Amino acid sequence: MRNIVLLTGITGYLGSYIASELVNRGDVVIGLKRSDSDLTRIKRIINKLILYDIDNVDYIYLFSQHQIDIIIHTATCYGRNGESPSEIFDSNLLFPMRLLEVAQSYNVAGFINSDTVSPRTLNNYSRSKKMFVEWGREFSINNKVKFINVIMEHMYGPGDSKSKFVSYILHSLYNNTPEISLTSGKQKRDFIYIADVISAYMVLVDGLHKLDEYYEDFELGSGQVIKIRDLVEVIHQLTKSSTILKFGDIPYRNNEIMHSQSDISLIKGLGWSPTITLDEGIKLMIKEDFK
């Protein structure tokens, strides 16, 4: 059965991949973007999308025009471009909360939220994301709206922003940057390739009706960990880079997480499993990003 999906963050990395997959499946995709958003990531499918500018649209009008089945929320503000705390708060808490309230009024079947594995105390970004989850959980239970919270580990893949760790390291090493300063690299992280992320979201969309609870957390990752140092050395070897890796040059951040690993048993119960190993994923990035 074809779904009508409202997708926030459609011009971003995750959102654009989700939009492409939904369109390929035959679902109707209504995308929310800013009026000044860069449309590059969705240019191949733009004629198959229904787009609204968040800064110009009235949410009640939007929902009255379309019988939306599911909301997938991927939009986020990291605070990397000088945004104030109030701007981060508005983007990561107030905006999705307003959507959730209107969705309940129009009997939307479910809300899939893209959460972060980062701890609440790390920065304003993670604090605002966790605050929305708390408010969303209470609202969904009290108002009988299904709320799926996807707690995302470290996503990577071709075409991602060069500010993201894996993409930054890969591009730096491929281009033989003379040297890179790094921490000691003993942190253990769980990395998940973008194609596996997208297949997981599709499983959640299709499995929404099977869930008994109004609120559920789904951890999403590969379920495996690797030390940051080992990951960097793998990429160094695959790119045959001459870059000097200066491990230990940078101290760990305050509140640094030393071990982050997803428990994917719950989403595996819906029939999903990751298929791309880290080594395969890096090779795919090299192939796509430098062709």
Phi, psi and chi 1 to 4 in degrees:
 res  aa     phi    psi   chi1   chi2   chi3   chi4
   1 MET       -  135.6 -177.1  178.1   69.2      -
   2 ARG   -75.5  131.4 -171.5  167.8   74.7  159.8
   3 ASN   -97.4  150.7  -63.8  -60.5      -      -
   4 ILE  -105.2  112.1  -59.8  176.8      -      -
   5 VAL  -113.3  128.4 -179.3      -      -      -
   6 LEU   -94.3  121.1  177.6   64.7      -      -
   7 LEU  -119.8  119.9  175.6   62.2      -      -
   8 THR   -91.4  157.1   75.0      -      -      -
   9 GLY    68.0   30.0      -      -      -      -
  10 ILE   -65.4  -24.0 -167.0  168.0      -      -
  11 THR   -90.5   -2.8   60.8      -      -      -
  12 GLY   -83.8 -179.2      -      -      -      -
  13 TYR   -64.1  -58.2 -174.3   65.0      -      -
  14 LEU   -64.7  -47.0  174.9   58.1      -      -
  15 GLY   -60.2  -40.0      -      -      -      -
  16 SER   -67.7  -37.3   61.6      -      -      -
  17 TYR   -66.8  -42.0  -91.4   92.5      -      -
  18 ILE   -63.4  -43.3  -69.8  175.2      -      -
  19 ALA   -59.0  -45.5      -      -      -      -
  20 SER   -60.7  -43.2  -66.8      -      -      -
  21 GLU   -68.0  -41.6 -176.6   61.5   22.2      -
  22 LEU   -62.3  -43.6  -70.2  170.4      -      -
  23 VAL   -62.0  -44.0  164.5      -      -      -
  24 ASN   -61.0  -31.5  -70.8  -20.5      -      -
  25 ARG   -78.9  -15.0  -73.4  165.0   28.1  123.7
  26 GLY    97.9    8.8      -      -      -      -
  27 ASP   -77.2  155.1  -67.7  -38.7      -      -
  28 VAL   -88.0  127.1  175.8      -      -      -
  29 VAL  -115.2  119.6 -179.8      -      -      -
  30 ILE  -106.7  114.8  -58.4  165.9      -      -
  31 GLY  -103.7  139.0      -      -      -      -
  32 LEU  -104.1  130.0  -73.7 -176.6      -      -
  33 LYS  -144.0  171.4   65.9  177.3 -170.3   64.8
  34 ARG   -87.7  155.2  -64.8 -171.7 -177.6  -80.9
  35 SER   -64.0  -23.4   54.2      -      -      -
  36 ASP  -104.0   17.5   59.1   -7.8      -      -
  37 SER   -66.4  145.3  -68.0      -      -      -
  38 ASP   -78.2  122.2 -178.3   -8.6      -      -
  39 LEU   -93.9    9.3  -55.4 -179.4      -      -
  40 THR   -54.8  -43.6  -57.1      -      -      -
  41 ARG   -67.2  -22.7  -67.8 -169.1 -172.6  -83.0
  42 ILE  -113.8   13.1   56.9  171.2      -      -
  43 LYS   -62.6  -30.4   63.0 -177.9  180.0 -178.7
  44 ARG   -70.4  -24.4  -68.5 -174.8  -60.6  102.7
  45 ILE  -119.3    9.0   57.8  168.5      -      -
  46 ILE   -59.9  -31.6 -161.6  162.5      -      -
  47 ASN   -74.2   -9.5  -67.6  -28.2      -      -
  48 LYS  -103.2    6.4  -61.4  177.9 -179.1  179.3
  49 LEU  -111.6  155.8  -56.1  170.6      -      -
  50 ILE  -109.2  116.9  -58.1  168.4      -      -
  51 LEU  -114.5  140.6  -62.9  175.1      -      -
  52 TYR  -129.8  145.2  -72.4   91.8      -      -
  53 ASP   -89.0  123.0  -65.4  -27.0      -      -
  54 ILE   -60.8  -33.5  -21.4  171.3      -      -
  55 ASP   -78.3   -2.6   35.1   -6.3      -      -
  56 ASN  -126.5  -12.9  -66.5  -38.7      -      -
  57 VAL   -98.9  146.1   71.1      -      -      -
  58 ASP   -91.2  124.1  176.8   88.0      -      -
  59 TYR   -61.0  -38.3  -62.2  149.9      -      -
  60 ILE   -64.3  -40.3  -67.1  175.8      -      -
  61 TYR   -61.0  -45.8  170.5   78.8      -      -
  62 LEU   -57.7  -48.7 -171.1  159.0      -      -
  63 PHE   -70.3  -28.0  -80.6   84.4      -      -
  64 SER   -73.5  -22.0   69.0      -      -      -
  65 GLN   -88.2  -20.4  -64.6  -59.2  -60.6      -
  66 HIS  -135.9  136.0  -53.3  -81.3      -      -
  67 GLN   -87.2   79.8 -167.9  173.0  -14.5      -
  68 ILE   -73.4  133.0  -64.3  165.0      -      -
  69 ASP   -90.8  -43.7  -60.6  -55.2      -      -
  70 ILE  -141.5  143.5  -62.3  169.6      -      -
  71 ILE  -108.9  130.2  -63.4  172.5      -      -
  72 ILE  -113.7  118.2  -58.4  178.4      -      -
  73 HIS  -104.9  108.1  176.0   51.5      -      -
  74 THR  -117.6  -10.4   72.3      -      -      -
  75 ALA   -62.7  141.4      -      -      -      -
  76 THR  -157.4  157.6 -164.2      -      -      -
  77 CYS  -122.1  115.7  176.0      -      -      -
  78 TYR   -83.2  -19.0  -67.0  101.9      -      -
  79 GLY    82.0   18.8      -      -      -      -
  80 ARG   -85.8   -9.0  -65.8  170.9 -179.7  159.3
  81 ASN  -113.7   31.6  -63.1  -48.0      -      -
  82 GLY    79.4   16.0      -      -      -      -
  83 GLU   -64.8  144.4  -65.6   91.1  -11.2      -
  84 SER   -75.9  161.8   66.3      -      -      -
  85 PRO   -55.0  -37.4  -29.2   36.4      -      -
  86 SER   -69.0  -34.0   60.0      -      -      -
  87 GLU   -68.3  -39.7  -71.0  173.1  -43.6      -
  88 ILE   -65.3  -43.2  -64.1  170.8      -      -
  89 PHE   -60.5  -43.9 -179.0   86.0      -      -
  90 ASP   -65.4  -43.3 -175.5   68.1      -      -
  91 SER   -70.1  -41.7  -64.6      -      -      -
  92 ASN   -95.4  -13.7  -65.5  -17.0      -      -
  93 LEU  -124.3  -57.4  176.4   58.4      -      -
  94 LEU   -66.4  -45.2  -69.8 -175.9      -      -
  95 PHE   -59.0  -54.7  163.0   54.0      -      -
  96 PRO   -67.4  -28.0   22.4  -33.4      -      -
  97 MET   -67.6  -39.4 -161.6   64.6 -137.6      -
  98 ARG   -63.1  -42.9  -68.9 -172.5 -169.0  105.8
  99 LEU   -59.6  -44.3  -87.6 -174.6      -      -
 100 LEU   -63.0  -40.8 -172.1   55.6      -      -
 101 GLU   -63.7  -45.4  -71.0  173.1  -14.5      -
 102 VAL   -68.3  -37.5  178.3      -      -      -
 103 ALA   -58.6  -40.4      -      -      -      -
 104 GLN   -63.9  -37.7 -175.0  -94.6  -25.9      -
 105 SER   -66.4  -28.1  -59.5      -      -      -
 106 TYR  -107.0   18.0  -77.2   86.0      -      -
 107 ASN    57.4   39.8  -60.1  -48.2      -      -
 108 VAL   -67.2  137.7  172.8      -      -      -
 109 ALA   -67.3  -35.1      -      -      -      -
 110 GLY  -166.6  161.6      -      -      -      -
 111 PHE  -128.1  118.7 -172.3  105.5      -      -
 112 ILE  -104.8  116.1  -59.3  176.6      -      -
 113 ASN  -103.5  139.3  179.9   55.0      -      -
 114 SER   -99.0  104.7  -54.0      -      -      -
 115 ASP   -99.0  172.3 -167.2   10.6      -      -
 116 THR  -112.9  149.2  174.2      -      -      -
 117 VAL   -79.9  -13.1   71.7      -      -      -
 118 SER   -62.3  141.4  -60.8      -      -      -
 119 PRO   -68.7  152.4   26.1  -34.3      -      -
 120 ARG   -53.6  -35.1 -177.9 -170.3 -177.3  105.6
 121 THR   -82.7   -1.1   54.8      -      -      -
 122 LEU   -68.1  -48.9 -174.9   63.1      -      -
 123 ASN  -166.2 -178.2   50.9   34.2      -      -
 124 ASN   -64.7  -33.0  -73.9  -28.2      -      -
 125 TYR   -59.7  -57.1  156.9   71.4      -      -
 126 SER   -66.4  -33.8   57.3      -      -      -
 127 ARG   -63.4  -45.5 -176.1  176.5  -62.1  109.6
 128 SER   -68.4  -35.8   58.8      -      -      -
 129 LYS   -64.3  -43.3  -65.2  -72.7  -76.3 -175.0
 130 LYS   -69.9  -32.6  -63.5  -56.3 -179.8 -173.8
 131 MET   -64.4  -40.5  -73.1  175.9   69.2      -
 132 PHE   -63.6  -40.5  171.8   59.9      -      -
 133 VAL   -60.3  -42.4  171.4      -      -      -
 134 GLU   -62.8  -47.1  -68.1  169.5    7.7      -
 135 TRP   -67.2  -41.5  -78.6   73.6      -      -
 136 GLY   -64.6  -39.6      -      -      -      -
 137 ARG   -60.8  -49.1 -179.5 -179.4 -174.0  -82.1
 138 GLU   -63.5  -42.4 -176.9  175.1   -4.5      -
 139 PHE   -64.0  -44.8 -177.2   88.6      -      -
 140 SER   -64.3  -41.1   66.0      -      -      -
 141 ILE   -67.7  -44.1  -67.1  171.0      -      -
 142 ASN   -70.2  -29.3  -69.4  -19.6      -      -
 143 ASN  -111.5    7.8  -66.8  -81.1      -      -
 144 LYS    57.2   48.9  -63.7 -179.4  171.7   50.7
 145 VAL  -113.4  127.8  178.9      -      -      -
 146 LYS   -71.2  125.9  -73.7 -168.3  176.3  180.0
 147 PHE  -125.5  112.5 -172.6  108.4      -      -
 148 ILE  -102.5  122.9  -65.2  175.5      -      -
 149 ASN  -107.3  112.0 -171.4   47.3      -      -
 150 VAL   -93.1  111.9 -179.1      -      -      -
 151 ILE   -92.7  102.3  -55.2  170.5      -      -
 152 MET   -87.6  130.1 -173.5   86.2   66.4      -
 153 GLU   -80.2 -157.3  -75.8  -73.1  -14.3      -
 154 HIS   -86.4  103.7  -62.9  -92.6      -      -
 155 MET   -82.4  143.1  175.4  178.3   62.1      -
 156 TYR  -148.6  163.5   71.0  101.1      -      -
 157 GLY   164.9  174.1      -      -      -      -
 158 PRO   -61.5  141.9  -18.1   29.5      -      -
 159 GLY    79.6    5.2      -      -      -      -
 160 ASP   -73.7  162.5 -158.9   -1.8      -      -
 161 SER   -59.2  138.9  166.7      -      -      -
 162 LYS   -72.5   -4.6  -66.4  176.3 -173.1  176.4
 163 SER   -81.8  -15.8   66.0      -      -      -
 164 LYS   -76.1  147.6  -58.0  -75.1 -173.9   65.5
 165 PHE   -58.5  -53.8 -177.6   74.6      -      -
 166 VAL   -62.5  -44.7  174.4      -      -      -
 167 SER   -64.8  -41.3 -168.5      -      -      -
 168 TYR   -60.9  -47.6  162.0   71.3      -      -
 169 ILE   -63.9  -45.4  -67.6  -65.9      -      -
 170 LEU   -60.5  -48.2  176.7   60.5      -      -
 171 HIS   -67.1  -38.2  -78.1  -99.3      -      -
 172 SER   -64.4  -43.6  -62.8      -      -      -
 173 LEU   -72.7  -41.0  -65.9 -178.8      -      -
 174 TYR   -60.7  -37.1 -171.7   88.6      -      -
 175 ASN   -89.6    8.2  -67.8  -47.8      -      -
 176 ASN    53.8   46.2  -66.9  -50.4      -      -
 177 THR   -52.0  134.1  -60.9      -      -      -
 178 PRO   -50.8  -45.3  -28.4   35.6      -      -
 179 GLU  -155.5  156.0   59.8 -177.3   41.9      -
 180 ILE  -130.1  126.2  -57.6  176.7      -      -
 181 SER   -85.5  131.9  -66.9      -      -      -
 182 LEU  -137.5  166.4  -61.1  150.5      -      -
 183 THR   -72.2 -176.7   67.3      -      -      -
 184 SER   -65.3  -20.8  -63.6      -      -      -
 185 GLY    77.8   25.4      -      -      -      -
 186 LYS   -86.8   -6.2  -65.1  179.9 -179.6  177.9
 187 GLN   -64.0  139.9  -45.8   96.6  -53.5      -
 188 LYS  -105.2  129.3  -67.8 -178.7  179.2  179.1
 189 ARG  -129.8  156.2  -65.2  -71.7 -174.3  -92.1
 190 ASP  -109.1  116.0 -177.0  -21.6      -      -
 191 PHE  -109.7  136.3  -67.3   92.3      -      -
 192 ILE  -128.5  131.4  178.9  168.0      -      -
 193 TYR   -74.2  146.3 -170.8   69.3      -      -
 194 ILE   -56.1  -38.3 -177.9   63.5      -      -
 195 ALA   -63.7  -35.9      -      -      -      -
 196 ASP   -70.3  -35.4  -76.4  -27.7      -      -
 197 VAL   -61.3  -46.6  172.9      -      -      -
 198 ILE   -64.2  -42.3  -58.8  -50.2      -      -
 199 SER   -64.3  -32.7   65.4      -      -      -
 200 ALA   -66.7  -42.2      -      -      -      -
 201 TYR   -62.5  -38.9  -89.5   78.8      -      -
 202 MET   -65.8  -38.1  -63.5  -52.7  108.1      -
 203 VAL   -63.0  -38.4  164.5      -      -      -
 204 LEU   -69.6  -39.9  -68.8  171.4      -      -
 205 VAL   -59.9  -47.3  167.2      -      -      -
 206 ASP   -75.2  -23.6  -65.5  -22.8      -      -
 207 GLY   -98.6    4.5      -      -      -      -
 208 LEU   -54.5  -42.1 -172.8   68.8      -      -
 209 HIS   -70.5  -15.5   65.3  -76.9      -      -
 210 LYS   -84.1  -14.1  -58.5  175.7 -174.8  176.3
 211 LEU   -80.8  131.4  -56.4  178.8      -      -
 212 ASP   -84.9  -32.0  -64.3  -33.9      -      -
 213 GLU   -87.8  152.2  -56.5  -64.2  -30.8      -
 214 TYR   -77.3  -25.9  -75.3  109.4      -      -
 215 TYR  -128.1  131.8  175.0   91.5      -      -
 216 GLU  -145.8  139.4  -71.0 -158.1   47.6      -
 217 ASP   -93.1  134.4  -75.8  -40.0      -      -
 218 PHE  -124.3  114.5  -75.6   87.9      -      -
 219 GLU   -76.5  137.8  -64.1 -176.5   21.6      -
 220 LEU  -131.6  116.1 -177.3   56.3      -      -
 221 GLY  -166.4 -165.1      -      -      -      -
 222 SER   -85.1  -19.3   67.4      -      -      -
 223 GLY    84.6   -0.1      -      -      -      -
 224 GLN  -119.7  153.0  -54.3  -66.3  -39.6      -
 225 VAL  -121.8  156.4  -67.6      -      -      -
 226 ILE  -143.2  144.5 -175.7  172.9      -      -
 227 LYS   -67.9  143.1  -71.3 -178.5 -179.2  177.2
 228 ILE   -55.7  -41.5  -67.9  -64.9      -      -
 229 ARG   -60.5  -43.8  178.7  169.0 -172.7  145.4
 230 ASP   -64.6  -39.2  -67.3  -18.2      -      -
 231 LEU   -61.4  -48.3  169.2   66.8      -      -
 232 VAL   -60.9  -40.4  173.1      -      -      -
 233 GLU   -68.1  -34.1  -71.0  175.9  -19.3      -
 234 VAL   -62.8  -46.7  165.1      -      -      -
 235 ILE   -65.2  -38.5  -59.8  174.2      -      -
 236 HIS   -58.7  -42.4 -167.5  -88.9      -      -
 237 GLN   -71.2  -43.6 -178.9  180.0   13.9      -
 238 LEU   -66.5  -30.4  -71.3  173.7      -      -
 239 THR   -90.4   -5.1   55.1      -      -      -
 240 LYS    52.6   43.6  -60.9  179.7  173.2   60.3
 241 SER   -79.3  149.7  179.6      -      -      -
 242 SER   -98.1    2.0   62.3      -      -      -
 243 THR   -61.2  138.1  -60.5      -      -      -
 244 ILE   -86.6  125.8  -62.9  171.2      -      -
 245 LEU   -95.7  114.8  -57.5  174.9      -      -
 246 LYS  -101.7   76.1  -57.0 -173.5   75.3  174.1
 247 PHE   -68.3  136.4  -69.9  105.4      -      -
 248 GLY    93.6   -2.1      -      -      -      -
 249 ASP   -71.9  -28.6 -107.6   20.8      -      -
 250 ILE  -114.1  134.4  -59.9  174.3      -      -
 251 PRO   -73.7  158.6   27.6  -34.4      -      -
 252 TYR   -65.2  151.8  -67.4  125.8      -      -
 253 ARG   -69.3  158.9  -61.9  174.2  -62.4 -179.3
 254 ASN   -60.9  140.9  -67.3  -28.7      -      -
 255 ASN    62.7   26.3  -56.2  -46.0      -      -
 256 GLU   -58.2  131.6 -177.8   72.9   58.9      -
 257 ILE   -83.9  125.1  -56.4  171.6      -      -
 258 MET   -94.2  -17.5  -63.9  -53.2  -66.2      -
 259 HIS  -147.1  118.4 -172.2  106.9      -      -
 260 SER  -133.3  116.5 -177.6      -      -      -
 261 GLN  -144.8  132.9 -178.0  175.3   10.4      -
 262 SER   -83.0  149.3   59.8      -      -      -
 263 ASP  -104.0  101.7  176.3   -1.0      -      -
 264 ILE   -94.7   14.6   57.5  176.5      -      -
 265 SER   -61.9  -35.9   56.1      -      -      -
 266 LEU   -67.9  -46.6 -166.7   57.2      -      -
 267 ILE   -74.2  -27.8 -168.4  166.5      -      -
 268 LYS   -63.8  -28.1  -73.0 -179.7   77.5  172.3
 269 GLY   -65.4  -18.0      -      -      -      -
 270 LEU   -92.5    1.0  -67.9  177.3      -      -
 271 GLY   103.4   11.7      -      -      -      -
 272 TRP  -104.2  145.9  174.3   87.5      -      -
 273 SER  -148.3  147.1  -72.9      -      -      -
 274 PRO   -69.0  147.9   24.6  -32.5      -      -
 275 THR  -122.0  -15.5   60.5      -      -      -
 276 ILE  -106.5  118.7  -52.5  -65.8      -      -
 277 THR   -73.0  164.2   67.0      -      -      -
 278 LEU   -62.3  -42.4 -174.0   56.7      -      -
 279 ASP   -61.1  -44.2 -169.1   70.2      -      -
 280 GLU   -64.3  -40.8  -69.4  168.6  -19.2      -
 281 GLY   -63.6  -42.1      -      -      -      -
 282 ILE   -64.5  -41.6  -62.6  -59.5      -      -
 283 LYS   -63.0  -37.7  -71.0  176.9 -179.6  176.7
 284 LEU   -65.7  -39.2  -74.0  168.0      -      -
 285 MET   -62.8  -44.7  -77.0 -173.0   72.0      -
 286 ILE   -59.4  -44.8  -66.0  171.2      -      -
 287 LYS   -62.0  -43.9 -179.6 -179.9  178.2 -179.3
 288 GLU   -82.2  -41.9  -69.6  -62.2  -43.0      -
 289 ASP   -76.3  -21.2  -76.6  -10.6      -      -
 290 PHE  -123.2   24.1  -56.1  107.4      -      -
 291 LYS   -78.9      -   63.1 -176.5  177.6 -177.4
